[in-house]
Amino acid sequence: MQLRVPDPRYTASNRAGSNFVLAVKLVFGFVVVMWSVFLFEQLLQIDLSQFGLRPRSASGLLGLVTTPLLHGNLAHILSNSLPLFIGGVAMLFLYPNSSARALPMIYVGSAALAWLFARPSIHIGASGLVYGLLAFVFVSGMIRRDLRSVGVALMIFFFYGSMIWGVLPLQRSTSWELHISGLAIGVLLAVFYRSWDHPPMQRYDWEDEPLDEDLADEDPPWRRDRIL
């Protein structure tokens, strides 16, 4: 697989740096909101899981918005926070234009798809969003084949590749339905937006050199000595 190299004048520019800082601020802000909801529950000793996703229930449609914000316990929210932050920052920084469209679809779509086929229970947690973000970043890197995107995709695989087992119905207490829904939507959107957000590639001097017209008119060496 031949990898293209992004132009360092672009990747090291002030604009790229500003985009990265903005991505960090936006995702960190969402994580803060997520933790604020959790701490609100703990401090007031209330349970907001009743507002989670209820498959095939009209009242459960509220979960399309609330599901990623609700978590059952400290271990649950801790397990989602770091991959959400890493995947969200990577997606917003590397693919800002497609992210503006893909992120809302991953957020709502992962819960919407689970609403159609998931077990009749209450589903909560940001894991569907996490799987969608990581799948989008990983698949985008693999199909775009520029050095920066592939590097981030491999980092995602190295740290979170084992999460693929989460799409299997191995534990009743885990919403594998949200996991597989987020994964599927992330992959589909990565393919759909594969032609977006390509950074300018580095060009070498020899690529811009004009072809010598005298040499262009000559027969190539493998033809000069042929007798027909």
Buried (B, 14 or more C-beta within 10 A) or exposed (E): EEEBBBBEEBBEEEEBEEBBEBBBEBBEEBBEEBBEBBEEBEEEEEEBBEBBBBBEEEEBBBBBEBBBBBBBEEEBBEBBBEBBBBBBBBBBBBBBEBBEEBBEBBBBBBBBBBBEEBEEBBBBBBBBBBBBBBBBBBBBBBBBEBBBBBEBBBBBBEEBEEBBEBBEEEEEEBBBBBBBBBBBBBBBBBEEBBEBBEBEEBEEEEEEEEEEEEEEEEEEEEEEEEEE
